[in-house]
Amino acid sequence: MAGKQETHQFKTEIQQILNLIINSLYSNRDIFLRELISNSSDAIDRLRFKAQTDADILGNDTEFFIRITPHKEKKTLEVMDNGVGMTYEEVMENIGTIAKSGTSAFLEALENSKKADALAPDLIGKFGVGFYSAFIVADKVTLTTKAAGSDTAVRWISKGDGSYTIEEVEKEGRGTTILLELKDPEEKDDGNYTDEWVIRQTVKKHSDFVRYPILMEVDKTEDIPEAEQVKDKDGKAVATTRAVRGDETLNSMKAIWTRSKSEIKEEEYNEFYKHISHDWNDPLSHIHVKLEGVVEYTMLLFVPEKAPFDFFNVERKHGIRLFSRRVFIMDNCKDLIPDYLRFIKGVVDAMDLNLNVSREILQQDKMVRNIRKNIIKNVLNHLADMDKEKYEKFFDAFGMVIKEGIHSDFENKDKIADLARYKTTQSDGKYVSLKDYVIRMKPDQKEIYYITGENMATLINSPHLEKLKDKDYEVLLMSDPIDEWVVQALTEYEKKSLVSAEKGDLKIDDEKEKKETKDLGSLFEFIKTELTDKIKEVRPSTHLKDSVACLSSDEGEMSAYMEKIMKATGQDAPDTKRVLELNADHPAVLKMKELFEKDRRDIRLKDYSQLLFDMAVIGEGGKIDNPSRFNKQVGELLTGAI
């Protein structure tokens, strides 16, 4: 007996996505069948996983399959599976909404594209709207599902026109059936998804590797048993075969990772990647390795070309699919891969893993630790062997992530450091490896110099770099927040210390270049007193050559950028007083010295002290407390100078 029934309206932004899918993606309509088959495959995987600890959940229905049923007269296509199914609440959560965490980002990405129909196939899987790709070809979609172990089924219906209904119904057996009432195809033989040949070719192209049989009932020929054959007057059989309807398995079902690499085409690798990642793009590269010995397992891993929209969402699931002898064990197995390699997609199939493995056991499993170690080794070696152009494409997408490993993976810190790339003061906007930086160091240069901050233009023009540029020393421009943690862990590279260009004494002047110290102690003490609530000291600068002032930190102290990061992320970070460095050779400082020696009570000295501090803040891209006062002081100076 049917139960409760509800009608809901789609939210405005969700309807926008539906309109886009319905109207803009017809040229990519094959995507719908791939997505529905992939969802069915995942549903069976989840059921098999549950069955490891609850064998009764399968009942008598132990043969898994996905069935496609076209009906030409009715213009319908049905995709059915006997997987885990969904409850009423799960339908509301998974089908009643679209990408609830990413809807805004999805629309923003579309808005930024001038060619929506070219962009959307790339985004459709990433934003969790794969099910809704059914509306590319269907005027109406009816989903009927029954969760394993449940007594009640659920039906969800929508025409994609702004609303959907959901109700409790009856259904024989667990699993999900999706009925599509199809639109008329634009061409007679192309895209008619009631045509068996079209279905067969689409499945072969996109879903051949799915591990469960994809069945379709077709006309077949079978031999007529001799006892049933009709004979003519001479005793000869009138017919030895007859036409029947029977199931045809459309896919090979051979797990791609079990096949020899030499017999797998690049297109097959690409389609398998799209199946497990729901990404419409081809992967950037793949790693297919079989390890034999005491521990035997196969890994097929992929490096994506682009980061998904929610890559930095803390709630985002990531990890490798884990199998044992082709039996699905776990999705998003984070224990197999460290966080700094979370962009990797793929599968691992271990021969002798405990099928009843729990998460706690998994963390202690020696085989899992061995697999994890080899995944890291293979991925890092693979990235190191990439050609320059491909690697830079990878680094643009995931460089900030892989650098996390320098701080978090001590064992592989040096390998990851070799993979790090930075733009520098001499690289003209191109990436430079640390190895290349060391090779290019000047003969008299003893240390690797870097500067951190969020704005590349501000970094390259920072007054802190003036003396280093004058010496023709190259400086690494570190503009990712993670770089603050990188330099904490990577204190040296190839026995060369990493030194901040904005901290402490650079110690780059040799004895010949050192000039006679000016008697500025009294003036500096006066400026310090005037700015006592903002700075902790005033010093002659070892960084400046042309500018008059900058702010620096002492060695071992938190940088200004790190303090900014911590405050932006809600962490406790004290307001650290920094050092005001003044260029002892700058005419402005010398003029202040003369004024100070002439009359220490001159009111202008207080204004100039504040002005020097404000100039130092602006020079590093910071914000001053009183822009109006600064504007007035600069105006007065201009008036006196003109």
C-alpha positions as CSV (number, residue, x, y, z in Angstrom):
1,M,0.0,0.0,0.0
2,A,1.3,3.4,-0.9
3,G,2.4,5.7,1.9
4,K,3.1,9.4,2.2
5,Q,3.5,11.6,-0.9
6,E,5.1,15.1,-1.1
7,T,5.7,17.6,-3.8
8,H,8.7,20.0,-3.6
9,Q,9.9,22.9,-5.6
10,F,13.5,23.1,-6.8
11,K,15.5,26.0,-5.5
12,T,16.2,28.8,-8.0
13,E,19.9,28.0,-8.5
14,I,19.1,24.3,-8.9
15,Q,16.5,25.0,-11.6
16,Q,19.2,27.1,-13.3
17,I,21.5,24.0,-13.4
18,L,18.7,21.8,-14.7
19,N,17.9,24.3,-17.5
20,L,21.6,24.3,-18.4
21,I,21.7,20.5,-18.5
22,I,18.5,20.2,-20.5
23,N,19.2,22.9,-23.1
24,S,23.0,23.1,-23.4
25,L,24.4,19.6,-23.4
26,Y,22.6,17.8,-26.2
27,S,25.8,17.4,-28.2
28,N,27.2,15.4,-25.2
29,R,24.2,13.3,-24.5
30,D,26.1,10.0,-24.2
31,I,27.2,11.2,-20.7
32,F,23.8,10.3,-19.2
33,L,24.1,6.6,-19.8
34,R,27.6,6.5,-18.5
35,E,26.6,8.3,-15.4
36,L,23.5,6.1,-14.7
37,I,25.5,2.9,-15.2
38,S,28.3,4.3,-13.0
39,N,25.8,5.1,-10.2
40,S,24.3,1.6,-10.5
41,S,27.8,0.0,-10.3
42,D,28.5,2.1,-7.2
43,A,25.2,1.0,-5.6
44,I,26.2,-2.7,-6.1
45,D,29.7,-2.0,-4.7
46,R,28.2,-0.5,-1.6
47,L,25.8,-3.5,-1.1
48,R,28.7,-5.9,-1.5
49,F,30.6,-4.0,1.1
50,K,27.7,-4.1,3.6
51,A,27.4,-7.9,2.9
52,Q,30.9,-8.4,4.3
53,T,29.6,-7.9,7.8
54,D,25.9,-8.7,7.1
55,A,25.6,-11.7,4.8
56,D,21.8,-11.9,5.3
57,I,21.3,-8.5,3.6
58,L,21.6,-10.2,0.2
59,G,18.8,-12.7,0.8
60,N,18.3,-15.0,-2.2
61,D,19.3,-12.2,-4.7
62,T,23.0,-12.9,-4.9
63,E,23.7,-12.4,-8.7
64,F,24.5,-8.8,-9.3
65,F,23.6,-7.1,-12.6
66,I,22.6,-3.9,-14.3
67,R,19.8,-4.1,-16.8
68,I,19.0,-1.7,-19.7
69,T,15.6,-2.1,-21.3
70,P,14.7,0.0,-24.3
71,H,11.1,0.3,-25.6
72,K,10.7,1.8,-29.0
73,E,6.9,2.0,-29.1
74,K,6.7,3.8,-25.7
75,K,9.9,5.8,-26.3
76,T,11.3,4.8,-22.9
77,L,14.6,3.6,-21.6
78,E,15.0,1.8,-18.3
79,V,18.2,1.4,-16.3
80,M,17.8,-1.0,-13.4
81,D,20.2,-2.5,-10.8
82,N,19.9,-4.8,-7.7
83,G,22.3,-2.7,-5.6
84,V,21.9,-1.3,-2.2
85,G,18.9,1.0,-3.0
86,M,17.9,4.1,-1.0
87,T,15.5,4.9,1.8
88,Y,13.1,7.9,1.7
89,E,15.5,10.0,3.6
90,E,18.4,9.1,1.3
91,V,16.4,9.9,-1.8
92,M,15.6,13.4,-0.3
93,E,19.3,13.8,0.5
94,N,20.9,12.4,-2.7
95,I,18.2,13.0,-5.4
96,G,16.0,15.7,-4.0
97,T,18.9,18.2,-4.1
98,I,21.7,18.9,-6.5
99,A,25.2,19.5,-5.3
100,K,24.0,21.4,-2.2
101,S,27.6,22.2,-1.2
102,G,28.7,23.3,-4.6
103,T,25.7,24.8,-6.4
104,S,27.0,28.4,-6.1
105,A,30.5,27.4,-7.3
106,F,29.0,25.4,-10.2
107,L,27.0,28.4,-11.4
108,E,30.0,30.7,-10.9
109,A,32.2,28.5,-13.0
110,L,29.6,28.5,-15.7
111,E,29.3,32.2,-15.5
112,N,33.0,32.6,-16.1
113,S,32.9,30.5,-19.2
114,K,32.0,32.0,-22.6
115,K,31.1,28.5,-23.9
116,A,28.8,26.9,-21.5
117,D,28.2,23.8,-23.6
118,A,31.9,23.2,-23.8
119,L,32.5,23.7,-20.1
120,A,29.5,21.9,-18.6
121,P,30.6,18.3,-19.5
122,D,33.8,18.9,-17.6
123,L,31.9,20.1,-14.6
124,I,28.8,17.9,-14.6
125,G,30.5,14.9,-12.9
126,K,32.6,17.1,-10.6
127,F,29.6,18.9,-9.1
128,G,27.6,15.8,-8.3
129,V,24.9,16.3,-10.9
130,G,25.5,13.1,-12.8
131,F,22.0,11.7,-12.2
132,Y,20.5,14.9,-13.6
133,S,22.3,14.3,-16.9
134,A,19.3,12.0,-17.6
135,F,17.3,15.2,-18.5
136,I,19.6,15.7,-21.5
137,V,17.6,13.0,-23.3
138,A,14.4,12.6,-21.2
139,D,11.3,14.7,-20.8
140,K,10.4,12.9,-17.6
141,V,12.5,10.8,-15.1
142,T,11.0,8.3,-12.7
143,L,13.2,6.8,-10.1
144,T,11.9,3.8,-8.0
145,T,14.2,2.5,-5.3
146,K,14.1,0.1,-2.4
147,A,16.9,-0.1,0.2
148,A,18.3,-3.4,1.1
149,G,16.6,-4.7,4.2
150,S,13.7,-2.2,3.9
151,D,10.0,-3.0,3.6
152,T,9.1,0.2,1.8
153,A,10.1,1.5,-1.6
154,V,10.3,5.2,-2.8
155,R,9.4,6.8,-6.1
156,W,10.8,10.1,-7.2
157,I,9.4,11.8,-10.3
158,S,10.3,15.0,-12.1
159,K,10.0,16.6,-15.6
160,G,12.9,18.9,-14.7
161,D,10.4,21.8,-14.9
162,G,10.8,23.2,-11.4
163,S,9.3,20.6,-9.1
164,Y,9.5,16.9,-8.1
165,T,7.2,14.5,-6.3
166,I,8.4,11.8,-3.9
167,E,6.2,9.1,-2.4
168,E,6.3,5.7,-0.7
169,V,5.4,2.8,-2.9
170,E,5.7,-0.9,-3.2
171,K,8.4,-2.7,-5.1
172,E,9.6,-6.3,-5.5
173,G,13.2,-6.7,-4.5
174,R,15.9,-4.2,-3.5
175,G,17.7,-1.9,-5.9
176,T,16.9,1.1,-8.1
177,T,15.1,1.5,-11.4
178,I,15.3,4.7,-13.5
179,L,12.7,5.1,-16.2
180,L,13.4,7.7,-18.8
181,E,10.6,9.0,-21.1
182,L,12.7,10.0,-24.0
183,K,12.7,13.1,-26.2
184,D,12.7,12.7,-29.9
185,P,16.2,12.3,-31.3
186,E,17.5,15.0,-33.6
187,E,18.7,12.4,-36.1
188,K,17.1,9.1,-37.2
189,D,20.0,6.8,-36.3
190,D,22.1,9.0,-34.0
191,G,21.2,9.2,-30.3
192,N,18.1,7.1,-30.5
193,Y,18.4,5.4,-27.1
194,T,15.7,2.9,-27.9
195,D,17.9,1.5,-30.6
196,E,19.8,-1.6,-29.5
197,W,22.9,-0.8,-31.6
198,V,23.2,2.7,-30.2
199,I,22.9,1.3,-26.6
200,R,25.4,-1.4,-27.4
201,Q,28.0,1.0,-28.8
202,T,27.6,3.6,-26.0
203,V,28.1,0.9,-23.3
204,K,31.1,-0.5,-25.2
205,K,32.7,2.9,-25.4
206,H,32.1,4.3,-21.9
207,S,31.3,1.3,-19.6
208,D,32.9,-1.8,-21.0
209,F,35.1,-2.2,-17.8
210,V,32.2,-2.1,-15.3
211,R,32.6,-5.1,-13.1
212,Y,29.0,-6.2,-13.2
213,P,27.1,-7.6,-16.2
214,I,25.2,-4.9,-18.1
215,L,22.3,-6.8,-19.6
216,M,19.9,-6.1,-22.5
217,E,17.3,-8.4,-23.8
218,V,17.8,-8.9,-27.6
219,D,16.7,-11.1,-30.4
220,K,18.9,-14.2,-30.5
221,T,19.2,-17.4,-32.4
222,E,19.3,-20.8,-30.7
223,D,19.5,-24.3,-31.9
224,I,16.3,-26.4,-31.8
225,P,16.8,-29.7,-30.0
226,E,16.4,-32.6,-32.4
227,A,13.5,-33.9,-30.5
228,E,11.6,-30.7,-31.1
229,Q,12.5,-30.3,-34.8
230,V,9.7,-30.4,-37.4
231,K,10.6,-32.9,-40.1
232,D,9.4,-32.9,-43.7
233,K,8.2,-36.0,-45.6
234,D,11.7,-37.1,-46.3
235,G,12.6,-36.9,-42.6
236,K,14.7,-33.7,-42.9
237,A,14.4,-30.9,-40.3
238,V,12.4,-27.9,-41.6
239,A,14.5,-25.7,-39.3
240,T,17.4,-26.3,-37.0
241,T,17.4,-22.8,-35.3
242,R,14.8,-20.4,-34.1
243,A,14.6,-16.8,-33.0
244,V,14.2,-16.1,-29.3
245,R,14.5,-13.2,-26.9
246,G,17.4,-13.5,-24.5
247,D,19.9,-11.5,-22.4
248,E,23.0,-10.2,-24.0
249,T,25.9,-9.0,-21.8
250,L,27.1,-5.7,-23.3
251,N,30.3,-5.3,-21.4
252,S,33.4,-7.4,-21.1
253,M,33.4,-7.1,-17.2
254,K,37.2,-7.7,-17.2
255,A,38.7,-5.4,-14.6
256,I,41.0,-3.2,-16.5
257,W,43.7,-3.3,-13.8
258,T,44.0,-7.1,-14.2
259,R,44.9,-6.9,-17.8
260,S,48.4,-6.6,-19.2
261,K,49.4,-3.0,-19.9
262,S,50.5,-3.9,-23.4
263,E,46.9,-4.8,-24.4
264,I,45.2,-1.7,-22.9
265,K,44.6,1.3,-25.2
266,E,45.0,4.8,-23.9
267,E,41.3,5.4,-24.6
268,E,40.4,2.5,-22.3
269,Y,42.5,4.0,-19.4
270,N,40.8,7.3,-20.0
271,E,37.3,5.9,-19.9
272,F,38.0,3.9,-16.7
273,Y,39.3,7.1,-15.1
274,K,36.1,9.0,-16.0
275,H,34.1,6.1,-14.6
276,I,35.7,6.2,-11.1
277,S,36.2,10.0,-11.0
278,H,33.1,11.3,-12.7
279,D,35.4,13.7,-14.5
280,W,34.7,14.4,-18.2
281,N,38.3,15.3,-18.9
282,D,41.0,12.8,-19.7
283,P,43.5,12.2,-16.9
284,L,46.9,13.9,-17.2
285,S,48.7,10.5,-16.8
286,H,48.3,7.1,-15.2
287,I,50.4,4.6,-13.2
288,H,49.7,0.9,-13.7
289,V,51.9,-1.3,-11.5
290,K,51.7,-5.0,-10.4
291,L,53.8,-5.9,-7.5
292,E,54.6,-9.6,-6.9
293,G,56.4,-11.4,-4.1
294,V,55.5,-11.9,-0.4
295,V,52.8,-9.2,-0.9
296,E,51.0,-9.2,-4.2
297,Y,48.7,-6.4,-5.4
298,T,48.0,-4.2,-8.4
299,M,47.6,-0.5,-8.4
300,L,46.0,1.6,-11.2
301,L,46.3,5.3,-10.3
302,F,45.5,8.5,-12.2
303,V,46.8,12.0,-12.0
304,P,43.9,14.4,-13.0
305,E,44.5,17.3,-15.3
306,K,42.5,19.8,-13.2
307,A,41.5,20.1,-9.6
308,P,37.7,19.6,-8.9
309,F,35.8,22.6,-7.7
310,D,35.5,21.3,-4.1
311,F,39.1,20.1,-3.8
312,F,39.9,22.3,-0.8
313,N,36.6,21.6,1.0
314,V,37.5,20.0,4.3
315,E,34.4,17.7,4.0
316,R,35.5,16.4,0.6
317,K,36.0,12.7,0.4
318,H,39.2,11.4,-1.1
319,G,41.2,8.2,-1.3
320,I,41.7,5.1,-3.3
321,R,39.2,2.4,-4.0
322,L,40.3,-0.8,-2.3
323,F,39.6,-4.3,-3.7
324,S,40.7,-7.8,-2.7
325,R,40.7,-10.3,-5.6
326,R,38.3,-7.9,-7.5
327,V,35.9,-7.8,-4.5
328,F,35.1,-4.3,-3.5
329,I,36.2,-3.5,0.1
330,M,36.2,0.2,0.6
331,D,35.7,3.5,-1.2
332,N,37.8,6.6,-0.4
333,C,40.3,4.6,1.6
334,K,42.4,7.4,3.0
335,D,44.8,4.9,4.8
336,L,46.3,4.0,1.4
337,I,47.4,7.5,0.5
338,P,48.6,10.6,2.4
339,D,46.7,13.9,2.4
340,Y,49.3,15.6,0.2
341,L,48.6,13.1,-2.6
342,R,44.8,13.4,-2.2
343,F,44.4,14.4,-5.9
344,I,45.3,10.8,-7.0
345,K,42.3,8.7,-8.2
346,G,42.4,5.0,-8.8
347,V,42.1,1.4,-7.5
348,V,44.3,-1.0,-5.5
349,D,43.5,-4.7,-5.7
350,A,45.3,-6.8,-3.0
351,M,45.3,-10.6,-3.2
352,D,45.3,-11.5,0.5
353,L,43.5,-8.7,2.3
354,N,41.0,-9.6,5.0
355,L,37.6,-9.2,3.4
356,N,36.0,-8.4,6.8
357,V,38.5,-5.6,7.4
358,S,37.3,-2.8,9.6
359,R,38.8,0.7,9.6
360,E,40.6,0.0,12.9
361,I,42.1,-3.2,11.5
362,L,42.9,-1.5,8.3
363,Q,45.1,1.1,10.0
364,Q,47.1,-1.7,11.7
365,D,47.3,-4.0,8.6
366,K,51.0,-4.5,7.6
367,M,49.9,-5.1,4.0
368,V,48.1,-1.7,3.9
369,R,51.2,0.0,5.2
370,N,53.3,-1.7,2.6
371,I,50.8,-0.7,-0.2
372,R,50.7,2.9,1.1
373,K,54.5,3.1,1.1
374,N,54.7,1.8,-2.5
375,I,51.9,4.1,-3.7
376,I,53.9,7.1,-2.4
377,K,57.1,5.8,-4.0
378,N,55.4,5.2,-7.4
379,V,53.6,8.5,-7.5
380,L,56.6,10.6,-6.5
381,N,58.8,8.8,-9.0
382,H,56.1,9.2,-11.7
383,L,55.9,12.9,-11.1
384,A,59.6,13.3,-11.2
385,D,59.8,11.5,-14.6
386,M,57.1,13.7,-16.2
387,D,58.3,15.9,-19.1
388,K,58.6,19.6,-18.2
389,E,55.4,20.8,-20.0
390,K,53.2,18.1,-18.5
391,Y,54.6,18.6,-15.0
392,E,54.1,22.3,-15.0
393,K,50.5,21.7,-16.0
394,F,50.2,19.3,-13.0
395,F,52.0,21.8,-10.7
396,D,49.6,24.6,-11.7
397,A,46.7,22.5,-10.5
398,F,48.2,20.6,-7.5
399,G,51.5,22.2,-6.6
400,M,50.2,23.8,-3.4
401,V,48.9,20.4,-2.3
402,I,52.0,18.3,-2.9
403,K,54.2,20.9,-1.1
404,E,52.2,19.9,2.1
405,G,54.3,16.7,2.1
406,I,57.5,18.6,2.8
407,H,56.1,19.5,6.2
408,S,54.1,16.3,6.9
409,D,56.1,13.4,5.4
410,F,59.6,13.5,6.9
411,E,60.7,10.3,5.2
412,N,60.0,11.6,1.7
413,K,60.7,15.3,2.4
414,D,63.7,15.5,0.1
415,K,61.9,13.8,-2.8
416,I,59.0,16.2,-2.5
417,A,61.3,19.1,-2.3
418,D,62.8,18.1,-5.6
419,L,59.2,18.3,-7.0
420,A,58.6,21.9,-5.7
421,R,58.6,24.7,-8.2
422,Y,58.8,28.4,-7.6
423,K,58.9,31.6,-9.6
424,T,61.9,33.8,-8.8
425,T,63.2,37.3,-9.2
426,Q,65.1,36.1,-12.3
427,S,62.8,33.5,-13.8
428,D,60.6,35.9,-15.8
429,G,57.4,34.3,-14.5
430,K,58.5,30.7,-15.2
431,Y,58.9,27.9,-12.6
432,V,62.3,27.0,-11.2
433,S,63.2,23.9,-9.2
434,L,65.3,24.1,-6.1
435,K,67.9,22.0,-7.9
436,D,68.1,24.5,-10.8
437,Y,68.2,27.4,-8.3
438,V,71.3,25.9,-6.6
439,I,73.0,25.3,-10.0
440,R,72.4,29.0,-10.8
441,M,73.7,30.4,-7.5
442,K,76.5,33.0,-7.8
443,P,80.0,31.7,-6.8
444,D,80.1,33.9,-3.7
445,Q,76.5,33.0,-2.7
446,K,76.3,30.7,0.3
447,E,72.5,30.6,1.0
448,I,69.1,30.1,-0.7
449,Y,67.0,33.2,-0.3
450,Y,63.2,33.4,-0.3
451,I,60.4,35.7,0.5
452,T,56.8,34.8,1.4
453,G,53.6,36.7,0.8
454,E,50.3,36.4,-1.0
455,N,50.8,38.8,-3.9
456,M,53.4,38.0,-6.5
457,A,53.7,41.6,-7.8
458,T,54.3,42.8,-4.2
459,L,56.9,40.1,-3.6
460,I,59.0,40.7,-6.6
461,N,59.0,44.5,-5.9
462,S,59.6,44.2,-2.2
463,P,62.1,46.6,-0.8
464,H,63.5,43.7,1.2
465,L,65.1,42.4,-2.0
466,E,67.0,45.5,-3.0
467,K,70.4,44.5,-1.6
468,L,69.9,40.9,-2.9
469,K,69.1,42.2,-6.4
470,D,72.1,44.5,-6.3
471,K,74.3,41.4,-5.6
472,D,72.5,39.6,-8.5
473,Y,71.3,36.9,-6.1
474,E,68.1,35.1,-7.1
475,V,65.2,35.0,-4.7
476,L,62.4,32.4,-4.5
477,L,59.0,34.0,-4.5
478,M,56.8,31.9,-2.2
479,S,53.1,33.0,-2.7
480,D,51.2,29.9,-1.4
481,P,50.1,29.9,2.3
482,I,51.6,26.4,2.6
483,D,55.1,27.8,1.9
484,E,55.2,29.2,5.4
485,W,55.1,25.6,6.6
486,V,57.5,24.4,3.9
487,V,60.3,26.7,5.1
488,Q,59.8,25.5,8.7
489,A,60.4,21.9,7.6
490,L,62.9,22.6,4.8
491,T,65.6,24.5,6.5
492,E,68.2,23.5,4.0
493,Y,68.5,22.0,0.5
494,E,71.6,20.3,-0.8
495,K,73.5,21.7,2.3
496,K,72.4,25.2,1.5
497,S,70.5,27.0,4.2
498,L,67.2,28.6,3.3
499,V,67.2,32.2,4.5
500,S,64.2,34.6,4.6
501,A,64.8,37.9,2.7
502,E,62.7,39.7,5.3
503,K,64.1,38.4,8.5
504,G,67.3,39.2,10.5
505,D,70.6,40.4,9.1
506,L,71.3,39.2,5.6
507,K,75.0,39.4,6.1
508,I,75.8,39.8,2.5
509,D,78.1,42.8,2.6
510,D,81.8,41.8,2.6
511,E,84.4,43.9,4.4
512,K,85.1,46.1,1.3
513,E,81.4,47.0,0.9
514,K,80.8,47.8,4.5
515,K,80.7,51.6,5.1
516,E,81.5,53.6,8.1
517,T,78.7,53.4,10.6
518,K,76.8,56.7,10.8
519,D,76.1,58.1,14.3
520,L,72.4,57.4,14.1
521,G,71.8,55.8,17.5
522,S,70.2,58.8,19.2
523,L,67.9,59.4,16.2
524,F,66.9,55.7,16.0
525,E,66.1,55.7,19.8
526,F,63.9,58.8,19.3
527,I,62.0,57.1,16.5
528,K,61.6,53.9,18.5
529,T,60.1,56.0,21.4
530,E,57.6,57.7,19.1
531,L,56.5,54.3,17.6
532,T,56.8,52.3,20.7
533,D,53.3,50.8,20.4
534,K,54.0,49.6,16.8
535,I,57.7,48.5,16.7
536,K,60.2,46.9,19.0
537,E,63.4,48.3,17.5
538,V,64.9,50.6,14.9
539,R,68.0,49.4,13.0
540,P,70.2,50.2,10.1
541,S,69.0,48.0,7.2
542,T,70.9,45.2,5.6
543,H,68.1,44.8,3.0
544,L,67.6,48.2,1.6
545,K,69.5,50.0,-1.2
546,D,67.1,52.5,-2.7
547,S,64.0,52.6,-0.4
548,V,64.1,54.5,2.9
549,A,62.3,52.0,5.2
550,C,61.0,48.5,5.6
551,L,59.7,46.2,8.4
552,S,61.5,43.0,9.2
553,S,61.3,40.2,11.7
554,D,64.1,38.6,13.7
555,E,65.3,35.1,12.8
556,G,63.0,32.5,14.4
557,E,60.1,34.8,14.7
558,M,56.7,34.5,12.9
559,S,56.7,36.3,9.6
560,A,54.1,38.9,8.9
561,Y,52.4,36.6,6.3
562,M,52.2,33.8,8.7
563,E,50.6,36.0,11.3
564,K,48.1,37.1,8.6
565,I,47.3,33.5,7.7
566,M,46.7,32.5,11.3
567,K,44.3,35.4,11.9
568,A,42.4,34.8,8.7
569,T,41.8,31.1,9.7
570,G,40.6,32.1,13.2
571,Q,43.7,30.9,15.0
572,D,45.2,32.8,18.0
573,A,48.1,34.9,16.7
574,P,49.6,37.7,18.8
575,D,50.2,41.1,17.3
576,T,53.9,40.8,16.9
577,K,56.0,44.0,17.0
578,R,58.5,44.1,14.2
579,V,61.8,45.9,13.5
580,L,61.7,49.1,11.6
581,E,64.8,49.1,9.3
582,L,66.0,52.4,7.9
583,N,68.4,52.9,5.0
584,A,71.3,54.7,6.7
585,D,72.5,56.1,3.4
586,H,69.2,57.4,2.2
587,P,69.0,61.3,1.9
588,A,65.7,61.4,3.9
589,V,67.4,59.7,6.9
590,L,70.4,61.9,6.7
591,K,68.1,65.0,6.6
592,M,66.2,63.8,9.6
593,K,69.6,63.3,11.4
594,E,70.5,66.9,10.7
595,L,67.1,68.1,11.9
596,F,67.3,66.0,15.0
597,E,70.8,67.3,15.9
598,K,69.6,70.9,15.3
599,D,66.4,70.7,17.4
600,R,65.3,67.4,19.0
601,R,61.9,69.0,19.9
602,D,61.0,69.9,16.3
603,I,57.4,68.8,15.8
604,R,58.2,67.5,12.3
605,L,60.4,64.7,13.7
606,K,57.3,63.0,15.2
607,D,55.4,63.3,11.8
608,Y,58.4,62.0,9.9
609,S,58.8,59.0,12.2
610,Q,55.1,58.1,11.6
611,L,55.6,58.6,7.9
612,L,58.6,56.3,7.8
613,F,56.5,53.6,9.5
614,D,53.6,54.0,7.1
615,M,55.9,53.9,4.1
616,A,57.4,50.6,5.4
617,V,53.9,49.1,5.8
618,I,52.8,50.2,2.3
619,G,56.1,48.9,0.8
620,E,55.2,45.3,1.9
621,G,51.6,45.6,0.7
622,G,50.0,46.2,4.1
623,K,47.3,48.6,5.2
624,I,48.1,51.7,7.3
625,D,46.0,52.7,10.2
626,N,45.4,56.3,9.1
627,P,45.4,56.8,5.4
628,S,44.1,60.4,5.7
629,R,47.0,61.5,7.9
630,F,49.4,59.8,5.5
631,N,47.8,61.6,2.5
632,K,48.1,64.9,4.3
633,Q,51.8,64.4,5.3
634,V,52.8,63.5,1.7
635,G,50.9,66.5,0.4
636,E,52.8,68.8,2.7
637,L,56.1,67.3,1.7
638,L,55.3,67.7,-2.0
639,T,54.3,71.3,-1.4
640,G,57.6,72.1,0.2
641,A,59.6,70.2,-2.4
642,I,58.0,71.8,-5.5
